[in-house]
């Protein structure tokens, strides 16, 4: 029987549930708690109806309106006056479901007084395990790209991501996840106060420039958070498409030239 679900899809869904902690069954059969509550409301309405009268229809359940996650993020980010306070604010933020499936908060790496901030997309497996951005193969490639320009995360480069938590199965972040974490990213950039940004990948361009299409955007200076910004291919993409390293190197040379021009 074709249920529309192949083995790989089912395995990915199971792995995601396990990451969220749903790894133990508590009953032999599923229970629809929402339907049970509707039935209970109907029974209460019948019992409360006047004798010989007609019972009123049960009220339609209305979901309680919670706080706007973006507004909560804006307020929390604005209240942070240091990087340590910002990290604590992100750690206390409870409106992004990715937090519950991640092992570690991936905040940043590099020199906090850097002239350059590199903004990646989201942590991968290695980053999630170590709690630092760009530590896998893509991070090693990034370090090799920076070194010929005299740039390094140890001295004059600061690195962070749009999202501080790893999405399950390394899927692309959803628009709502980008929107709720963007205030923290904006505050992060403001606190470091770099001369320019390097925006790596489509997700980062979406968050900071409001546009996607990295093949068209790369190599062209833009402005983000009041600073010059260079969109570039993500190093993970370069590992899959090594023939694009020529373009990435040209973009990195442009970053070096801009730093020299800015003094």
FIKOLZA-1660 file (N, C-alpha, C; in steps of 0.1 Angstrom, whole numbers, plus 5000, padded with zeros to 4 digits):
% residues 263
   i   px   py   pz ch aa at
   1 5009 4988 5000  A  X  N
   1 5000 5000 5000  A  X CA
   1 5009 5012 5000  A  X  C
   2 5006 5022 4991  A  X  N
   2 5013 5034 4990  A  X CA
   2 5007 5045 4999  A  X  C
   3 5014 5048 5010  A  X  N
   3 5009 5057 5020  A  X CA
   3 5014 5071 5017  A  X  C
   4 5022 5073 5007  A  X  N
   4 5028 5086 5004  A  X CA
   4 5040 5089 5012  A  X  C
   5 5045 5080 5020  A  X  N
   5 5056 5082 5029  A  X CA
   5 5067 5071 5026  A  X  C
   6 5078 5074 5021  A  X  N
   6 5088 5064 5018  A  X CA
   6 5097 5062 5031  A  X  C
   7 5106 5052 5030  A  X  N
   7 5113 5048 5042  A  X CA
   7 5122 5060 5047  A  X  C
   8 5128 5067 5038  A  X  N
   8 5137 5078 5042  A  X CA
   8 5130 5089 5049  A  X  C
   9 5118 5092 5043  A  X  N
   9 5110 5103 5050  A  X CA
   9 5106 5099 5064  A  X  C
  10 5101 5086 5065  A  X  N
  10 5097 5081 5078  A  X CA
  10 5108 5081 5088  A  X  C
  11 5121 5077 5083  A  X  N
  11 5132 5077 5092  A  X CA
  11 5136 5091 5097  A  X  C
  12 5135 5101 5088  A  X  N
  12 5139 5115 5091  A  X CA
  12 5129 5120 5102  A  X  C
  13 5116 5117 5100  A  X  N
  13 5105 5121 5109  A  X CA
  13 5108 5115 5123  A  X  C
  14 5111 5102 5123  A  X  N
  14 5114 5095 5136  A  X CA
  14 5126 5101 5143  A  X  C
  15 5137 5104 5135  A  X  N
  15 5149 5110 5141  A  X CA
  15 5146 5124 5147  A  X  C
  16 5137 5131 5140  A  X  N
  16 5134 5145 5145  A  X CA
  16 5126 5143 5158  A  X  C
  17 5117 5134 5159  A  X  N
  17 5110 5132 5172  A  X CA
  17 5119 5128 5183  A  X  C
  18 5129 5119 5180  A  X  N
  18 5138 5115 5190  A  X CA
  18 5147 5127 5195  A  X  C
  19 5151 5136 5186  A  X  N
  19 5158 5148 5190  A  X CA
  19 5150 5157 5199  A  X  C
  20 5137 5157 5197  A  X  N
  20 5129 5165 5206  A  X CA
  20 5126 5158 5219  A  X  C
  21 5130 5146 5220  A  X  N
  21 5127 5138 5233  A  X CA
  21 5115 5129 5233  A  X  C
  22 5108 5128 5221  A  X  N
  22 5097 5120 5221  A  X CA
  22 5101 5106 5217  A  X  C
  23 5107 5099 5227  A  X  N
  23 5113 5086 5224  A  X CA
  23 5107 5075 5232  A  X  C
  24 5095 5077 5238  A  X  N
  24 5089 5066 5246  A  X CA
  24 5074 5067 5244  A  X  C
  25 5067 5056 5241  A  X  N
  25 5053 5055 5240  A  X CA
  25 5047 5053 5254  A  X  C
  26 5035 5059 5256  A  X  N
  26 5029 5058 5270  A  X CA
  26 5015 5052 5268  A  X  C
  27 5012 5047 5257  A  X  N
  27 4999 5040 5255  A  X CA
  27 4999 5031 5243  A  X  C
  28 4990 5021 5243  A  X  N
  28 4990 5012 5231  A  X CA
  28 4983 5019 5219  A  X  C
  29 4974 5028 5221  A  X  N
  29 4967 5034 5210  A  X CA
  29 4967 5049 5212  A  X  C
  30 4967 5057 5201  A  X  N
  30 4968 5071 5202  A  X CA
  30 4955 5077 5207  A  X  C
  31 4956 5088 5214  A  X  N
  31 4944 5095 5220  A  X CA
  31 4943 5109 5215  A  X  C
  32 4932 5112 5209  A  X  N
  32 4929 5126 5205  A  X CA
  32 4924 5134 5216  A  X  C
  33 4933 5141 5223  A  X  N
  33 4928 5149 5235  A  X CA
  33 4919 5161 5231  A  X  C
  34 4921 5166 5219  A  X  N
  34 4912 5177 5215  A  X CA
  34 4898 5173 5213  A  X  C
  35 4896 5161 5206  A  X  N
  35 4883 5156 5204  A  X CA
  35 4876 5152 5218  A  X  C
  36 4884 5147 5227  A  X  N
  36 4879 5143 5240  A  X CA
  36 4874 5156 5247  A  X  C
  37 4881 5167 5246  A  X  N
  37 4877 5179 5253  A  X CA
  37 4864 5184 5247  A  X  C
  38 4862 5184 5234  A  X  N
  38 4850 5188 5227  A  X CA
  38 4838 5180 5232  A  X  C
  39 4840 5167 5233  A  X  N
  39 4829 5158 5238  A  X CA
  39 4826 5161 5252  A  X  C
  40 4836 5164 5260  A  X  N
  40 4833 5167 5274  A  X CA
  40 4825 5180 5275  A  X  C
  41 4829 5190 5267  A  X  N
  41 4821 5203 5267  A  X CA
  41 4807 5201 5263  A  X  C
  42 4805 5192 5253  A  X  N
  42 4791 5190 5249  A  X CA
  42 4783 5183 5260  A  X  C
  43 4789 5173 5267  A  X  N
  43 4782 5167 5278  A  X CA
  43 4779 5176 5289  A  X  C
  44 4788 5186 5292  A  X  N
  44 4785 5195 5303  A  X CA
  44 4773 5205 5299  A  X  C
  45 4773 5208 5286  A  X  N
  45 4762 5217 5281  A  X CA
  45 4749 5210 5282  A  X  C
  46 4748 5197 5279  A  X  N
  46 4736 5190 5280  A  X CA
  46 4731 5189 5294  A  X  C
  47 4740 5186 5303  A  X  N
  47 4736 5184 5317  A  X CA
  47 4732 5198 5323  A  X  C
  48 4737 5209 5318  A  X  N
  48 4733 5222 5324  A  X CA
  48 4721 5228 5317  A  X  C
  49 4715 5221 5307  A  X  N
  49 4703 5227 5300  A  X CA
  49 4691 5226 5309  A  X  C
  50 4682 5235 5308  A  X  N
  50 4669 5235 5316  A  X CA
  50 4661 5223 5313  A  X  C
  51 4653 5217 5322  A  X  N
  51 4645 5206 5320  A  X CA
  51 4635 5209 5308  A  X  C
  52 4634 5200 5299  A  X  N
  52 4625 5202 5287  A  X CA
  52 4630 5212 5278  A  X  C
  53 4641 5218 5281  A  X  N
  53 4647 5228 5272  A  X CA
  53 4656 5222 5262  A  X  C
  54 4662 5231 5254  A  X  N
  54 4672 5227 5244  A  X CA
  54 4686 5231 5248  A  X  C
  55 4695 5222 5247  A  X  N
  55 4708 5225 5252  A  X CA
  55 4715 5234 5242  A  X  C
  56 4723 5244 5247  A  X  N
  56 4730 5253 5239  A  X CA
  56 4742 5245 5232  A  X  C
  57 4746 5249 5220  A  X  N
  57 4757 5243 5214  A  X CA
  57 4770 5245 5222  A  X  C
  58 4779 5236 5223  A  X  N
  58 4791 5238 5230  A  X CA
  58 4799 5249 5224  A  X  C
  59 4806 5257 5233  A  X  N
  59 4814 5268 5227  A  X CA
  59 4826 5262 5219  A  X  C
  60 4829 5270 5209  A  X  N
  60 4841 5266 5200  A  X CA
  60 4854 5270 5207  A  X  C
  61 4863 5260 5209  A  X  N
  61 4875 5263 5216  A  X CA
  61 4883 5274 5208  A  X  C
  62 4888 5284 5215  A  X  N
  62 4896 5294 5209  A  X CA
  62 4910 5294 5215  A  X  C
  63 4920 5292 5207  A  X  N
  63 4934 5292 5212  A  X CA
  63 4938 5305 5218  A  X  C
  64 4944 5304 5229  A  X  N
  64 4948 5317 5236  A  X CA
  64 4959 5323 5228  A  X  C
  65 4958 5336 5227  A  X  N
  65 4968 5344 5219  A  X CA
  65 4980 5346 5228  A  X  C
  66 4991 5342 5223  A  X  N
  66 5004 5344 5231  A  X CA
  66 5011 5356 5226  A  X  C
  67 5022 5359 5232  A  X  N
  67 5030 5371 5228  A  X CA
  67 5036 5369 5214  A  X  C
  68 5038 5380 5207  A  X  N
  68 5044 5379 5194  A  X CA
  68 5059 5376 5196  A  X  C
  69 5064 5365 5191  A  X  N
  69 5078 5361 5193  A  X CA
  69 5088 5371 5188  A  X  C
  70 5085 5378 5177  A  X  N
  70 5094 5389 5172  A  X CA
  70 5095 5400 5181  A  X  C
  71 5083 5405 5187  A  X  N
  71 5083 5416 5197  A  X CA
  71 5091 5412 5209  A  X  C
  72 5089 5399 5214  A  X  N
  72 5097 5395 5226  A  X CA
  72 5112 5395 5223  A  X  C
  73 5115 5391 5211  A  X  N
  73 5130 5391 5207  A  X CA
  73 5135 5405 5206  A  X  C
  74 5127 5414 5200  A  X  N
  74 5132 5428 5199  A  X CA
  74 5134 5434 5213  A  X  C
  75 5125 5431 5223  A  X  N
  75 5127 5437 5236  A  X CA
  75 5139 5431 5243  A  X  C
  76 5140 5418 5242  A  X  N
  76 5152 5411 5248  A  X CA
  76 5165 5415 5242  A  X  C
  77 5166 5417 5229  A  X  N
  77 5178 5421 5223  A  X CA
  77 5182 5435 5227  A  X  C
  78 5172 5444 5227  A  X  N
  78 5174 5458 5230  A  X CA
  78 5179 5460 5244  A  X  C
  79 5175 5451 5253  A  X  N
  79 5179 5452 5267  A  X CA
  79 5194 5448 5270  A  X  C
  80 5200 5441 5260  A  X  N
  80 5213 5436 5262  A  X CA
  80 5223 5447 5258  A  X  C
  81 5232 5450 5267  A  X  N
  81 5242 5460 5265  A  X CA
  81 5256 5455 5263  A  X  C
  82 5258 5442 5265  A  X  N
  82 5271 5435 5262  A  X CA
  82 5268 5422 5255  A  X  C
  83 5279 5417 5250  A  X  N
  83 5278 5404 5243  A  X CA
  83 5274 5393 5252  A  X  C
  84 5279 5393 5265  A  X  N
  84 5275 5383 5275  A  X CA
  84 5260 5384 5278  A  X  C
  85 5255 5396 5279  A  X  N
  85 5241 5398 5281  A  X CA
  85 5232 5393 5270  A  X  C
  86 5238 5395 5258  A  X  N
  86 5230 5391 5246  A  X CA
  86 5230 5376 5245  A  X  C
  87 5241 5369 5248  A  X  N
  87 5241 5355 5248  A  X CA
  87 5231 5349 5258  A  X  C
  88 5231 5356 5270  A  X  N
  88 5221 5351 5280  A  X CA
  88 5207 5353 5276  A  X  C
  89 5204 5364 5269  A  X  N
  89 5191 5367 5264  A  X CA
  89 5186 5357 5254  A  X  C
  90 5196 5353 5245  A  X  N
  90 5192 5343 5235  A  X CA
  90 5190 5330 5242  A  X  C
  91 5198 5326 5252  A  X  N
  91 5197 5314 5259  A  X CA
  91 5183 5313 5266  A  X  C
  92 5178 5324 5271  A  X  N
  92 5166 5325 5278  A  X CA
  92 5153 5326 5269  A  X  C
  93 5155 5327 5256  A  X  N
  93 5144 5329 5247  A  X CA
  93 5138 5316 5244  A  X  C
  94 5125 5315 5246  A  X  N
  94 5118 5302 5246  A  X CA
  94 5108 5301 5234  A  X  C
  95 5108 5310 5225  A  X  N
  95 5098 5310 5214  A  X CA
  95 5103 5303 5201  A  X  C
  96 5115 5299 5201  A  X  N
  96 5120 5292 5189  A  X CA
  96 5121 5277 5192  A  X  C
  97 5113 5269 5185  A  X  N
  97 5113 5255 5188  A  X CA
  97 5126 5248 5185  A  X  C
  98 5135 5254 5177  A  X  N
  98 5148 5248 5173  A  X CA
  98 5156 5245 5186  A  X  C
  99 5154 5254 5196  A  X  N
  99 5162 5253 5208  A  X CA
  99 5160 5239 5215  A  X  C
 100 5148 5234 5214  A  X  N
 100 5145 5222 5221  A  X CA
 100 5151 5209 5214  A  X  C
 101 5155 5211 5202  A  X  N
 101 5161 5199 5195  A  X CA
 101 5176 5200 5193  A  X  C
 102 5182 5211 5198  A  X  N
 102 5196 5214 5196  A  X CA
 102 5204 5210 5209  A  X  C
 103 5216 5206 5207  A  X  N
 103 5224 5202 5219  A  X CA
 103 5231 5215 5225  A  X  C
 104 5235 5224 5217  A  X  N
 104 5241 5236 5222  A  X CA
 104 5237 5249 5215  A  X  C
 105 5237 5260 5223  A  X  N
 105 5236 5273 5217  A  X CA
 105 5249 5277 5210  A  X  C
 106 5248 5280 5197  A  X  N
 106 5260 5284 5190  A  X CA
 106 5260 5299 5188  A  X  C
 107 5267 5306 5197  A  X  N
 107 5266 5321 5197  A  X CA
 107 5276 5327 5188  A  X  C
 108 5289 5325 5189  A  X  N
 108 5299 5332 5181  A  X CA
 108 5313 5326 5183  A  X  C
 109 5322 5331 5175  A  X  N
 109 5336 5327 5176  A  X CA
 109 5344 5339 5171  A  X  C
 110 5356 5341 5176  A  X  N
 110 5365 5351 5170  A  X CA
 110 5367 5363 5180  A  X  C
 111 5373 5374 5174  A  X  N
 111 5376 5385 5182  A  X CA
 111 5365 5395 5183  A  X  C
 112 5360 5398 5195  A  X  N
 112 5349 5407 5197  A  X CA
 112 5351 5421 5193  A  X  C
 113 5363 5425 5190  A  X  N
 113 5366 5439 5185  A  X CA
 113 5370 5439 5171  A  X  C
 114 5365 5429 5163  A  X  N
 114 5370 5427 5149  A  X CA
 114 5364 5437 5140  A  X  C
 115 5371 5440 5129  A  X  N
 115 5367 5449 5119  A  X CA
 115 5357 5442 5109  A  X  C
 116 5357 5429 5109  A  X  N
 116 5349 5421 5100  A  X CA
 116 5340 5411 5108  A  X  C
 117 5327 5411 5105  A  X  N
 117 5318 5401 5110  A  X CA
 117 5314 5392 5098  A  X  C
 118 5316 5379 5100  A  X  N
 118 5311 5369 5090  A  X CA
 118 5298 5364 5095  A  X  C
 119 5287 5365 5087  A  X  N
 119 5274 5360 5092  A  X CA
 119 5271 5347 5083  A  X  C
 120 5271 5336 5090  A  X  N
 120 5267 5323 5084  A  X CA
 120 5252 5321 5085  A  X  C
 121 5247 5309 5082  A  X  N
 121 5233 5306 5081  A  X CA
 121 5228 5300 5094  A  X  C
 122 5233 5288 5097  A  X  N
 122 5228 5281 5109  A  X CA
 122 5239 5270 5113  A  X  C
 123 5239 5266 5125  A  X  N
 123 5249 5255 5129  A  X CA
 123 5246 5242 5122  A  X  C
 124 5257 5235 5119  A  X  N
 124 5256 5221 5114  A  X CA
 124 5259 5211 5126  A  X  C
 125 5261 5199 5122  A  X  N
 125 5263 5189 5132  A  X CA
 125 5275 5192 5141  A  X  C
 126 5287 5195 5135  A  X  N
 126 5299 5198 5143  A  X CA
 126 5297 5210 5152  A  X  C
 127 5291 5220 5146  A  X  N
 127 5289 5233 5154  A  X CA
 127 5279 5230 5165  A  X  C
 128 5269 5222 5163  A  X  N
 128 5260 5219 5174  A  X CA
 128 5266 5211 5185  A  X  C
 129 5276 5203 5182  A  X  N
 129 5283 5195 5192  A  X CA
 129 5293 5204 5200  A  X  C
 130 5299 5213 5193  A  X  N
 130 5310 5221 5199  A  X CA
 130 5305 5234 5205  A  X  C
 131 5294 5239 5200  A  X  N
 131 5289 5252 5204  A  X CA
 131 5296 5264 5199  A  X  C
 132 5302 5262 5187  A  X  N
 132 5310 5272 5180  A  X CA
 132 5306 5272 5165  A  X  C
 133 5306 5284 5159  A  X  N
 133 5302 5284 5144  A  X CA
 133 5315 5280 5136  A  X  C
 134 5312 5274 5124  A  X  N
 134 5322 5272 5114  A  X CA
 134 5334 5264 5120  A  X  C
 135 5331 5252 5125  A  X  N
 135 5342 5244 5130  A  X CA
 135 5344 5231 5122  A  X  C
 136 5335 5228 5113  A  X  N
 136 5336 5216 5105  A  X CA
 136 5344 5219 5093  A  X  C
 137 5342 5211 5082  A  X  N
 137 5350 5212 5070  A  X CA
 137 5348 5226 5064  A  X  C
 138 5336 5231 5064  A  X  N
 138 5333 5244 5059  A  X CA
 138 5341 5255 5067  A  X  C
 139 5342 5253 5080  A  X  N
 139 5350 5263 5088  A  X CA
 139 5364 5262 5085  A  X  C
 140 5370 5251 5082  A  X  N
 140 5384 5249 5079  A  X CA
 140 5387 5256 5065  A  X  C
 141 5377 5255 5056  A  X  N
 141 5379 5261 5043  A  X CA
 141 5379 5276 5045  A  X  C
 142 5369 5281 5053  A  X  N
 142 5368 5295 5056  A  X CA
 142 5382 5301 5062  A  X  C
 143 5387 5294 5071  A  X  N
 143 5400 5298 5077  A  X CA
 143 5411 5299 5066  A  X  C
 144 5411 5290 5057  A  X  N
 144 5421 5290 5046  A  X CA
 144 5419 5302 5036  A  X  C
 145 5406 5306 5035  A  X  N
 145 5403 5317 5026  A  X CA
 145 5407 5330 5033  A  X  C
 146 5406 5331 5046  A  X  N
 146 5409 5343 5053  A  X CA
 146 5424 5346 5054  A  X  C
 147 5432 5335 5056  A  X  N
 147 5446 5336 5060  A  X CA
 147 5454 5345 5050  A  X  C
 148 5453 5343 5037  A  X  N
 148 5462 5351 5028  A  X CA
 148 5459 5366 5029  A  X  C
 149 5448 5370 5034  A  X  N
 149 5445 5384 5036  A  X CA
 149 5449 5389 5049  A  X  C
 150 5455 5381 5057  A  X  N
 150 5459 5385 5071  A  X CA
 150 5448 5386 5080  A  X  C
 151 5437 5378 5077  A  X  N
 151 5425 5378 5086  A  X CA
 151 5424 5364 5093  A  X  C
 152 5420 5365 5105  A  X  N
 152 5418 5352 5113  A  X CA
 152 5408 5355 5124  A  X  C
 153 5401 5344 5128  A  X  N
 153 5392 5346 5139  A  X CA
 153 5399 5348 5152  A  X  C
 154 5411 5345 5153  A  X  N
 154 5419 5347 5165  A  X CA
 154 5423 5361 5167  A  X  C
 155 5423 5369 5156  A  X  N
 155 5428 5383 5158  A  X CA
 155 5418 5394 5153  A  X  C
 156 5412 5392 5141  A  X  N
 156 5405 5404 5136  A  X CA
 156 5392 5400 5129  A  X  C
 157 5387 5388 5131  A  X  N
 157 5374 5384 5124  A  X CA
 157 5365 5378 5135  A  X  C
 158 5352 5382 5134  A  X  N
 158 5342 5377 5143  A  X CA
 158 5332 5369 5135  A  X  C
 159 5327 5358 5140  A  X  N
 159 5318 5349 5133  A  X CA
 159 5305 5346 5141  A  X  C
 160 5294 5347 5134  A  X  N
 160 5282 5343 5141  A  X CA
 160 5272 5338 5130  A  X  C
 161 5260 5334 5133  A  X  N
 161 5250 5328 5124  A  X CA
 161 5237 5336 5126  A  X  C
 162 5229 5334 5116  A  X  N
 162 5215 5339 5117  A  X CA
 162 5208 5332 5128  A  X  C
 163 5209 5319 5128  A  X  N
 163 5202 5311 5138  A  X CA
 163 5213 5305 5148  A  X  C
 164 5210 5305 5161  A  X  N
 164 5220 5300 5170  A  X CA
 164 5218 5285 5173  A  X  C
 165 5207 5279 5168  A  X  N
 165 5204 5265 5170  A  X CA
 165 5204 5257 5157  A  X  C
 166 5208 5245 5157  A  X  N
 166 5208 5237 5145  A  X CA
 166 5194 5232 5141  A  X  C
 167 5190 5235 5129  A  X  N
 167 5177 5229 5124  A  X CA
 167 5178 5214 5123  A  X  C
 168 5167 5207 5125  A  X  N
 168 5167 5192 5124  A  X CA
 168 5171 5188 5110  A  X  C
 169 5180 5178 5109  A  X  N
 169 5184 5173 5096  A  X CA
 169 5191 5184 5087  A  X  C
 170 5195 5194 5093  A  X  N
 170 5202 5206 5086  A  X CA
 170 5192 5212 5075  A  X  C
 171 5179 5211 5078  A  X  N
 171 5170 5218 5068  A  X CA
 171 5172 5233 5068  A  X  C
 172 5167 5239 5058  A  X  N
 172 5167 5254 5057  A  X CA
 172 5158 5260 5068  A  X  C
 173 5162 5271 5074  A  X  N
 173 5154 5277 5084  A  X CA
 173 5141 5282 5078  A  X  C
 174 5130 5282 5085  A  X  N
 174 5117 5287 5081  A  X CA
 174 5117 5302 5082  A  X  C
 175 5108 5309 5074  A  X  N
 175 5108 5324 5075  A  X CA
 175 5105 5329 5089  A  X  C
 176 5096 5322 5097  A  X  N
 176 5093 5326 5110  A  X CA
 176 5105 5325 5120  A  X  C
 177 5113 5315 5117  A  X  N
 177 5125 5313 5126  A  X CA
 177 5135 5324 5123  A  X  C
 178 5136 5328 5110  A  X  N
 178 5145 5339 5107  A  X CA
 178 5140 5352 5113  A  X  C
 179 5127 5354 5112  A  X  N
 179 5122 5367 5117  A  X CA
 179 5124 5368 5132  A  X  C
 180 5122 5358 5139  A  X  N
 180 5123 5359 5154  A  X CA
 180 5137 5360 5159  A  X  C
 181 5147 5355 5151  A  X  N
 181 5160 5356 5155  A  X CA
 181 5168 5368 5149  A  X  C
 182 5162 5375 5140  A  X  N
 182 5168 5386 5133  A  X CA
 182 5171 5398 5143  A  X  C
 183 5162 5401 5153  A  X  N
 183 5165 5412 5162  A  X CA
 183 5178 5409 5170  A  X  C
 184 5180 5396 5174  A  X  N
 184 5192 5392 5181  A  X CA
 184 5205 5394 5172  A  X  C
 185 5203 5391 5159  A  X  N
 185 5214 5392 5150  A  X CA
 185 5218 5407 5148  A  X  C
 186 5208 5415 5147  A  X  N
 186 5210 5430 5145  A  X CA
 186 5217 5436 5157  A  X  C
 187 5213 5431 5169  A  X  N
 187 5219 5436 5181  A  X CA
 187 5233 5431 5182  A  X  C
 188 5235 5419 5178  A  X  N
 188 5249 5413 5178  A  X CA
 188 5258 5421 5170  A  X  C
 189 5254 5425 5158  A  X  N
 189 5262 5433 5149  A  X CA
 189 5265 5447 5155  A  X  C
 190 5255 5453 5161  A  X  N
 190 5256 5466 5167  A  X CA
 190 5266 5466 5179  A  X  C
 191 5266 5455 5187  A  X  N
 191 5275 5454 5198  A  X CA
 191 5290 5452 5194  A  X  C
 192 5292 5444 5184  A  X  N
 192 5306 5443 5179  A  X CA
 192 5310 5455 5171  A  X  C
 193 5301 5461 5164  A  X  N
 193 5304 5474 5157  A  X CA
 193 5316 5472 5147  A  X  C
 194 5314 5463 5137  A  X  N
 194 5325 5461 5127  A  X CA
 194 5325 5472 5116  A  X  C
 195 5336 5472 5108  A  X  N
 195 5336 5481 5097  A  X CA
 195 5328 5476 5085  A  X  C
 196 5327 5462 5084  A  X  N
 196 5319 5457 5073  A  X CA
 196 5315 5442 5076  A  X  C
 197 5305 5438 5068  A  X  N
 197 5300 5424 5070  A  X CA
 197 5303 5416 5058  A  X  C
 198 5305 5403 5060  A  X  N
 198 5306 5393 5050  A  X CA
 198 5294 5384 5052  A  X  C
 199 5285 5383 5042  A  X  N
 199 5272 5376 5044  A  X CA
 199 5273 5363 5035  A  X  C
 200 5273 5352 5042  A  X  N
 200 5276 5339 5035  A  X CA
 200 5263 5331 5033  A  X  C
 201 5259 5330 5021  A  X  N
 201 5248 5321 5018  A  X CA
 201 5234 5328 5017  A  X  C
 202 5225 5320 5011  A  X  N
 202 5211 5326 5008  A  X CA
 202 5204 5330 5021  A  X  C
 203 5204 5321 5031  A  X  N
 203 5197 5324 5043  A  X CA
 203 5202 5337 5050  A  X  C
 204 5215 5339 5050  A  X  N
 204 5220 5351 5056  A  X CA
 204 5216 5364 5048  A  X  C
 205 5216 5362 5034  A  X  N
 205 5212 5373 5026  A  X CA
 205 5197 5376 5028  A  X  C
 206 5189 5366 5030  A  X  N
 206 5175 5368 5033  A  X CA
 206 5173 5376 5045  A  X  C
 207 5181 5372 5056  A  X  N
 207 5179 5379 5069  A  X CA
 207 5184 5393 5069  A  X  C
 208 5195 5396 5062  A  X  N
 208 5201 5409 5063  A  X CA
 208 5199 5418 5051  A  X  C
 209 5196 5412 5040  A  X  N
 209 5193 5421 5028  A  X CA
 209 5179 5420 5023  A  X  C
 210 5171 5410 5029  A  X  N
 210 5158 5408 5024  A  X CA
 210 5157 5402 5010  A  X  C
 211 5167 5396 5005  A  X  N
 211 5168 5390 4992  A  X CA
 211 5175 5377 4992  A  X  C
 212 5172 5369 4982  A  X  N
 212 5179 5356 4980  A  X CA
 212 5184 5356 4965  A  X  C
 213 5191 5346 4962  A  X  N
 213 5197 5345 4949  A  X CA
 213 5212 5348 4950  A  X  C
 214 5220 5340 4957  A  X  N
 214 5233 5343 4960  A  X CA
 214 5242 5344 4948  A  X  C
 215 5238 5336 4937  A  X  N
 215 5246 5337 4925  A  X CA
 215 5246 5351 4919  A  X  C
 216 5234 5358 4920  A  X  N
 216 5233 5371 4915  A  X CA
 216 5239 5382 4925  A  X  C
 217 5237 5379 4938  A  X  N
 217 5241 5389 4948  A  X CA
 217 5256 5389 4950  A  X  C
 218 5262 5378 4949  A  X  N
 218 5277 5377 4953  A  X CA
 218 5285 5386 4945  A  X  C
 219 5295 5391 4952  A  X  N
 219 5305 5400 4945  A  X CA
 219 5300 5414 4943  A  X  C
 220 5288 5418 4948  A  X  N
 220 5283 5431 4947  A  X CA
 220 5281 5437 4961  A  X  C
 221 5288 5448 4963  A  X  N
 221 5286 5454 4977  A  X CA
 221 5272 5459 4979  A  X  C
 222 5267 5456 4991  A  X  N
 222 5254 5461 4995  A  X CA
 222 5255 5468 5008  A  X  C
 223 5244 5471 5015  A  X  N
 223 5244 5477 5028  A  X CA
 223 5235 5469 5037  A  X  C
 224 5240 5466 5049  A  X  N
 224 5232 5458 5059  A  X CA
 224 5235 5464 5073  A  X  C
 225 5225 5467 5080  A  X  N
 225 5227 5472 5094  A  X CA
 225 5236 5484 5094  A  X  C
 226 5235 5492 5083  A  X  N
 226 5242 5505 5083  A  X CA
 226 5257 5503 5079  A  X  C
 227 5261 5491 5074  A  X  N
 227 5275 5489 5071  A  X CA
 227 5276 5483 5057  A  X  C
 228 5288 5485 5051  A  X  N
 228 5290 5478 5038  A  X CA
 228 5290 5463 5040  A  X  C
 229 5283 5456 5030  A  X  N
 229 5282 5441 5032  A  X CA
 229 5285 5434 5019  A  X  C
 230 5293 5424 5019  A  X  N
 230 5296 5416 5008  A  X CA
 230 5290 5402 5008  A  X  C
 231 5280 5400 5000  A  X  N
 231 5274 5386 4999  A  X CA
 231 5284 5377 4992  A  X  C
 232 5286 5365 4998  A  X  N
 232 5295 5355 4992  A  X CA
 232 5289 5341 4993  A  X  C
 233 5294 5332 4985  A  X  N
 233 5290 5318 4986  A  X CA
 233 5294 5312 4999  A  X  C
 234 5286 5304 5005  A  X  N
 234 5289 5297 5017  A  X CA
 234 5300 5287 5015  A  X  C
 235 5309 5286 5024  A  X  N
 235 5320 5276 5022  A  X CA
 235 5314 5262 5020  A  X  C
 236 5303 5258 5027  A  X  N
 236 5297 5245 5025  A  X CA
 236 5293 5243 5010  A  X  C
 237 5289 5254 5004  A  X  N
 237 5285 5253 4989  A  X CA
 237 5298 5251 4981  A  X  C
 238 5309 5258 4985  A  X  N
 238 5321 5256 4978  A  X CA
 238 5327 5242 4979  A  X  C
 239 5325 5235 4990  A  X  N
 239 5329 5222 4991  A  X CA
 239 5322 5213 4981  A  X  C
 240 5309 5216 4978  A  X  N
 240 5301 5208 4969  A  X CA
 240 5304 5213 4954  A  X  C
 241 5307 5225 4952  A  X  N
 241 5310 5231 4939  A  X CA
 241 5323 5238 4939  A  X  C
 242 5334 5230 4939  A  X  N
 242 5347 5236 4940  A  X CA
 242 5351 5245 4928  A  X  C
 243 5344 5244 4917  A  X  N
 243 5347 5252 4905  A  X CA
 243 5343 5267 4908  A  X  C
 244 5335 5269 4919  A  X  N
 244 5331 5283 4922  A  X CA
 244 5341 5290 4932  A  X  C
 245 5352 5283 4935  A  X  N
 245 5361 5289 4944  A  X CA
 245 5368 5302 4938  A  X  C
 246 5369 5302 4925  A  X  N
 246 5375 5314 4919  A  X CA
 246 5367 5326 4922  A  X  C
 247 5354 5326 4921  A  X  N
 247 5345 5337 4924  A  X CA
 247 5346 5341 4939  A  X  C
 248 5346 5330 4947  A  X  N
 248 5347 5333 4962  A  X CA
 248 5361 5340 4965  A  X  C
 249 5371 5336 4958  A  X  N
 249 5384 5343 4961  A  X CA
 249 5384 5357 4956  A  X  C
 250 5377 5360 4945  A  X  N
 250 5376 5374 4940  A  X CA
 250 5368 5382 4950  A  X  C
 251 5358 5376 4956  A  X  N
 251 5350 5384 4966  A  X CA
 251 5358 5386 4978  A  X  C
 252 5366 5377 4983  A  X  N
 252 5375 5379 4994  A  X CA
 252 5385 5390 4992  A  X  C
 253 5390 5390 4980  A  X  N
 253 5400 5401 4977  A  X CA
 253 5393 5414 4977  A  X  C
 254 5380 5415 4973  A  X  N
 254 5373 5428 4974  A  X CA
 254 5371 5432 4988  A  X  C
 255 5369 5422 4997  A  X  N
 255 5368 5425 5012  A  X CA
 255 5381 5431 5017  A  X  C
 256 5392 5425 5013  A  X  N
 256 5405 5430 5017  A  X CA
 256 5407 5444 5012  A  X  C
 257 5404 5447 5000  A  X  N
 257 5405 5460 4994  A  X CA
 257 5397 5470 5001  A  X  C
 258 5384 5467 5005  A  X  N
 258 5375 5476 5012  A  X CA
 258 5381 5479 5026  A  X  C
 259 5386 5469 5033  A  X  N
 259 5392 5472 5046  A  X CA
 259 5404 5482 5045  A  X  C
 260 5412 5480 5035  A  X  N
 260 5423 5490 5033  A  X CA
 260 5418 5504 5030  A  X  C
 261 5407 5504 5022  A  X  N
 261 5401 5518 5018  A  X CA
 261 5395 5524 5031  A  X  C
 262 5390 5516 5040  A  X  N
 262 5383 5522 5052  A  X CA
 262 5394 5526 5062  A  X  C
 263 5406 5521 5060  A  X  N
 263 5417 5525 5069  A  X CA
 263 5417 5516 5081  A  X  C
% end
